[in-house]
Amino acid sequence: MARKIIDITHSASQYDILSQTPKNYNKNNYFLKELQDKVDADWDLLPNRADVEYEAIWGKNIWEPIEVVINTVKTEKGTAISNDTKNLTFRNISEDRFRIGSKFRFSPRHNLNIPDKFKDVWLTTNLNSANLTSSVVIERCNGIFGSTYKDKQGVTHYHYEPVIQSRELSSTDFSFNVASVLPQSQLLVTVQYNDFTRDYFLNQRFIVGARKEDPDNPGHFIDGQVYRITAINKFYSDTTFNPERVGLLKIYMEITESSSYDDWDNMIAYQGEQEDVYLDTISNSTGYSIILKTPSEIPADLTSEEIVFTPIIVADDGTEYPENSKFIRTSYYLENWPSKKPLEEQSIFISFEEAEYSADPSFEYNFKLKRNKIYLRGDLVVTITSPASSSPTGEEISTQFKMVVRREE
C-alpha cells in the first residue's frame, strides 16, 4: 500500500502553539486546560481528599456538600501554623464561588451525617486567586455569640453566630478608683458580615467562653464572662467601589460586669431592656421551622381577650407545608409552677383550646389562648411541635415562645 506524504513545512510547531496561548486566565489557555486535565486525572489518587460542607446562601446557614483537598498552612520557613488553620484546594481550578468570609463546616472525622453540634464552622480568612489552582485559607471558629433579633411580627428570636476569638487577651490589668478595683482585658473577634452581624452595635454585650454550672441545678449555668463591643471594623471591602461588599468584621471588645438579667443557659446577655416575647425554633431539620400566620403581630402580654394562633411549617426559602401543619400539636406551662400543685390547676389562670384534627380539606390547625387571672410567678411558655411522623423531613420540629401574664390590662 502506498504511503501518503503530508507537507508539514508551514504547520504550527509546539512553540508556535504555546506562544499563541491567550492571556487573562482564558479558558482556552493551553496551560490551564492541561492543568485541569491533570487535576482530574490525579484527583481520585490524592490521600487528603475530604467531604466538607459550604454555606450555599450567605449568612443563612444552608449547607451543601463539596469534596476538597485539605492541607496544613505553613509559614515561609515551612513551619505548620496550627490545626485551627487549613488550606482547601478545589477540584475546579477556576472555582470562584467563595470569597473572604465564606463559611465551611465539617467534623474532625469528616462525617457529614452526624448532628450539627459536633461539626466545626470555619471562616475563609484568605484566598489565592493568583495561583493556577483555586484554594482558600480557612480558620476554625472557636466560639459563638448569642444575640436576639425581632421579626416582622415583633417576636424576638435567638441567633447564634460562629466567631473566631483570639487566643490571648491584651491589655490585661486592673483599673483602680476610689470605689472599686475592676479587671481590664481586651479581646479581638472575627465574624462573618451578614444580615445578623451588621446590626451589632457599640456597647452590645455578649457572653463569651465557658460558664459556671449551677451545683444545685445540673445542666444549668449561673455565671461566666461578659464582654462588650468597643469598636467595629467593617470597612475592609472586597471591592474598591462597593462598601457593602464586606466579608469579615473585626470586633474589638473589653470585659465588663455581668448582670442578674443575663441568660446564662441560652448565652444571651442583657442589653438594657427586657425582651417580653421570644420565639425559639428547636429543630433537627435544618432549613425548616414553624412560624405563626396569625396573629399578624404577637402581643407581649396575654390578656383576657382571646387570641387565635395559626402555626404553619415553612422552609427557609419561604415554601409552606399546610398539609404537614394539620398535625401540629401545642402545649403550655406557667413558669415556677408549685411542684405540689397539679398541672391541671393552671387552667385557673390560662384558658387554652386546641383545634382537633379533621379530614376536611379546608381544615387549618389553630389554638386559642386567653388569661383568666394574673399569674405573678413567671411567664407563660407555649411549645408548638410538629411530630416526626408528619414533618416534611421525618424529624421533629418545635417552636417555643413566652408571653407575660402578670401585668394589669
N, C-alpha and C positions, 0 to 999 in steps of 0.2 A: 504494500500500500504506500502510495506516495506521501511524503511528509509535507505539511503545509508550512510555508515560511512566512513569518509575520515581521514586518518592519517596525522596530521599536526605537528608531533613531530619534524621533521627536516626541516620544512618550514622556510623561512626567516621572521624574525619579523620586525616590523616597525623600530626598532632601527638598525637592520641589513641593511635595505634599505637605511636609511639616512647615515650610515657610509660608504656606497659604492658610494655616490654622487661624481661624478668626479670634479676635480678642474679646474682652469684656465677659469672660466666662460663658461664652456662647455654647449652646447645647451641641453644636456641630464641631466644637473644639476637639481636635484629634486626641489630645492627651486626656481630656475629661471623659470622653467616650471609652477609651481604653481602660482608664482607671475604674470607671463604673463597672465595666465588664469584669475586671479583676476582682473588685469587691464582691460582686455577685457570685463569682466562681469560688471564692475562698470563704464566703460568709458562714456556711454550714460547718466549716472546719475550725472556726475560732472557738477556743475553750471558754472565753469570758463573755459569751452571749448571755443575755438575761431578759426576762419579761418584766417590764415596768408599766406603770400607768401614767398618762399625762392628762392634764386638765384641758378638756376639749373646748369648754367655753370659759373665757377669762373670768375668774372670780366667782364662778357658780358651783364649784366642786362637782362637776360632771366629768367622769373619768372614762378614758378609753385605753386599751392596751397597745403597746408597741414593743418591738424587740430591738434591743440596742446592745452595743458592746461597752462594757464598763471597765475603766482603767483608773488607777490612782493618779492624783495630781502631784506633780513633782516640781521642785524649785529648779532654778537654773543650774544648780550644782547636782541635780539628780536625786535630791532627798525628798521622800514622800512627805506631804504636808500633814495629813491626818486622815482617819477613816470617816470623818464628817464632811470631807470634800471629795467629790468624784468627778470623773470626766465621762460623758456619754457620747459615743460616736454612733451615727445613724447609718443605716444601710444605703439610703439615698444620699449620695454625696452632695446633692444640691438642696437638702432639706432646709426649708425656710419658714416652717410653721411656728418656730419657737423664738423667743426674744428674752431680753433681761426681765426677770420677774416671773417667767413661766414656771408652773408647778409640775413636779413629778411625784409619784408615790409608789413605794414598794416596801416589802418586808425584808429583813436580813436574809431570808431563805428564798425570796422572790416568788412566794406563793400568792397568786392574785386572788385566791378563793377564801383566804382567811378573813375574819372580821376586820373592819377598817381600823379599829383601835389598836391593832397590832402592826399597822403599817406606819412607816415614817413618811412625812411630807418633806420634799426638797425644793428649794428655790434656785432658779437659774441666776447666778451672780456674774457670769461671764460667758461669752460665746466667741467662737472663732470662725469667721466667715472668709478669712484670707487664705487659709489652707485649702487644699484641693478636696479635703473631706470635711463634711459638716459635723461639728461637735459643740457641746456646751459644757460648762463647768457648773456643777450644782453643789449646794451646801445644805446640810440637814437642818431642819427646823427642830430646835431642842426645847420648845415650849409652845404654849398657846396663850392668846389674850382673849378673855371673855368680855363681851360688851353687849349692849342692848340696842335695838332699833325699833321704830314704830312703823307699822304698815298703813295702808290706806284706811283701814278700819279703826285706826287709833290703838291697835293692840301692840304691846311690846313683846318682841321676840328675843331670844338669846342667840348670839352669834359667837363662834369661836374661830379665831384666825391663827393659823400656824405662824410662828415667828422664829427668827434666828436671834438668840440672845448672846451677847458677847460672853466669853468665858470668864473674864475678870472684870471686877469693878474698878472704877477710877475715882480719884479724889476722896478716898476713904479717910474720914476724920470725924471729930466731934465739933459741934457748934455750941459755944458757951455763951450764955447770957445770964442775967440776974435771976431769972425764974427757973431755968432748966438747962439741962445738957442734952442735946439732940444729936443722934448719929447722922453722918453725911456719907453718901456714896452715889455714884452716877453709873448709869447703865446705858449701853447703846444697843438698840434693837433694829433689826432689818425685817421688813414685812412687804408683801405684795401690795401694790397700789390698785385698789379695786373699789367697787361701789360701797363697801363697808368701811374700809380703812380711810377713804377720802374724807370721811366725816369725823375722824379723830381730831381732837381739839386740845389746846393748851390747858394744862392742869387736869386733864382727864386722868382718872385713877384706874390702875389695873392691879390685880392680884398676880404676883409673879413667883413662880417656883413652888417648892414643896410647902405643905400646910401641916399644922399640928392636929393630930386626930384627937377627938373628944374621948377621954378614957371612960366616961360614963355612957357614951353612945357610939359604939364602934361603927365605922363606916361613915361617920360624920366628922366635920372639921370645925375648929373653933379659932384658929389663929394661923397667921402666915405673914408674908411681907407684901407691902403695898408700895407701888411706885407711881409717880405722877409725871406727865409729859411736861418737859421744859422747852423743847424745841422740836420742830419737824422739818426735815429736809425733803421737799417734794418738787425740786426744780431740776433734777437731773433727767432731762428728756432724752428719748431715743432718737429724736429728730430735731433739727435746728428750729423749724418754724411751727412746731406743734407742741405747745407747753403741756398739753393734756396727755401726751404720749410718754407718761412716766411709768417705769416698770417696777421700781422698788422705792419704798420710803425708808429713810433713816430717821429713827425716832430717838431723841435724847431724853433720858428720864433721871429722876432723882428719888431717893427713898423718902417716904412720908409716913405719917402715923396712920394706923388702922382705925376703923370706925366700928361702932357696935352695930351699924346697919349693913356692914359688908356681908355678902352672902358667900361664906367660905365653901359651902357644899357645891355650889354651881360656879364658883370662881368669878363672881360678878361683884365688882367694887361699887360702893355707894358714890353717887355723883352729886349729892346735894338735894335731890328730890326723890321721893318715893314713887316707884312705878306701881300704879294701882292694878293694872290689868296686864297680864303677860300670857302669851300663847307659846307653849314649848312643844315642838314636834319630837317624838321619840320613835325612831323608825329604824328597822334593819334593812328597809328597802330604799337604797339610795336613789334619789330622784323623785320620790313620791311623798306626799304629805296630805293632811286633812285641813281644809280651810272652812270658814263659815260663810255661806251665801247670805244668810240673814242672822242677825240684823246687819244693816249696812255699816253701822258703827257700834261696836260693843261698848256699853257704858261701863265706867269703873265701878259703879255701885249697883247692887241688886236691890231693888225697892219692891213695894207692894204691887207695882204694875207688872203684869205678866209679860215675859219676853219669849218669843219663839226663835229657837236656834235651828238652822238648817245646815248641817255639815255635809261636805262632799269631798271625795278623794280627787286630787289633782296631781298631775306630773309637773316637773319643773318647767316644762315647755308650755304649760297652761292647759294641756288636754284634761278634760273632766271625765270621770268614770261614774256616771249616775247609776248604772246597774249594780256595780260593786258597792256603791254607797247605800243601797237599800238595806244592807245587812249590818250597818254600823250600830253599835250599842254604846250607851253612855252611863256613867256612874258619877257619884259625887260624895264628898265628905266635908265636914267642918273641921278646921284645924284645932288642935288641942282639945278635942272632944274628951270628956272624962271617961277613963277606961272602965269605970264601974257602971256606966250608963249604957243601955242597949243602943246600937246604931239606929234602930227604928225610931227612936225618940227625936232624931234630927229633923223629922218631918214637922216638929213643933215650930221650928224656925224656918224651914225651907219647904216650899211646895214644888214637887218635881213630877212631871208627866212625860212619859216616853211613848212615841208612836210605835204601835205593833206592826210587824211586817205584814204586808198584803200582796197578793199575787196580781192585783190590779196594775196594769201598765203605767197608770198615772201616779202610782204611789211614790211619795218622796219622804224619806225618813226625816223626822224632826223631833225636838224635845222642847218642853216649856219649863221655865223657872220663874219663881217669884218668892219674895221674902214674906214670911208670916210674922216674924218677930225679930228684933235686933239681937245679934249674937256678938258678944264682946270679946271672946277668947281668941279669935283669929278670923281668917278669911274662908270663903267657900272655894273649894278646889274641885273643878269639873274635869273628868277624864273621858275623852271620846276615843273609841277603839274600833278599828276595822279588823276583824278576826283574820287569821292566816288563810282560812278556808275560802274567804270571799275577797281577799286582797288581790290586786292586779298581778302581783308577783309571787303570791303564795306565802308572804311573810307579813306578820302583824305590824300595823301602823297605829300609833297612838298620838293623840294631841291633848295637851293639858293647859288649862288656864284658870286664873283666880279672879274672884270678884269680892269686893268689900261689902260686908253685911252689917257693919257696926255704926254707920252714920245715920243721923236723922234725915228724913226727907225734907 
